[in-house]
Amino acid sequence: MAYGDIRTTNNTAEYRGLLHGLKYANKCGLKPLHVVGDSMMIIKQLDGRRPPLAAHLARLYWHCRVLADYCRVETWTHHYRTYN
């Protein structure tokens, strides 16, 4: 599924962006991490370790969760999109 695919939701794209960033941090050996994101839903789900109910998002959540634990994410902070 491409980011520009008409079926790609905003949440899917945001999870994929986070996954890409975590993979890059892992590849570069960056540990520990402090993650700042503008998707409150994703930050709350990962910080609270509460996977989403939608199956397609749950798969992305678990990929992110495993990498986040491996990269030793210490904090999850929400940042308003207004300030991007």
Secondary structure in CASP SS format (residue, H / E / C, confidence):
PFRMAT SS
TARGET T0000
AUTHOR 0000-0000-0000
METHOD secondary structure of the structure
MODEL  1
M C 1.00
A C 1.00
Y C 1.00
G C 1.00
D C 1.00
I C 1.00
R C 1.00
T C 1.00
T C 1.00
N H 1.00
N H 1.00
T H 1.00
A H 1.00
E H 1.00
Y H 1.00
R H 1.00
G H 1.00
L H 1.00
L H 1.00
H H 1.00
G H 1.00
L H 1.00
K H 1.00
Y H 1.00
A H 1.00
N H 1.00
K H 1.00
C C 1.00
G C 1.00
L C 1.00
K C 1.00
P C 1.00
L E 1.00
H E 1.00
V E 1.00
V E 1.00
G E 1.00
D C 1.00
S C 1.00
M H 1.00
M H 1.00
I H 1.00
I H 1.00
K H 1.00
Q H 1.00
L H 1.00
D H 1.00
G C 1.00
R C 1.00
R C 1.00
P C 1.00
P C 1.00
L C 1.00
A C 1.00
A H 1.00
H H 1.00
L H 1.00
A H 1.00
R H 1.00
L H 1.00
Y H 1.00
W H 1.00
H H 1.00
C H 1.00
R H 1.00
V H 1.00
L H 1.00
A H 1.00
D H 1.00
Y H 1.00
C C 1.00
R C 1.00
V E 1.00
E E 1.00
T E 1.00
W E 1.00
T E 1.00
H E 1.00
H C 1.00
Y C 1.00
R H 1.00
T H 1.00
Y H 1.00
N C 1.00
END
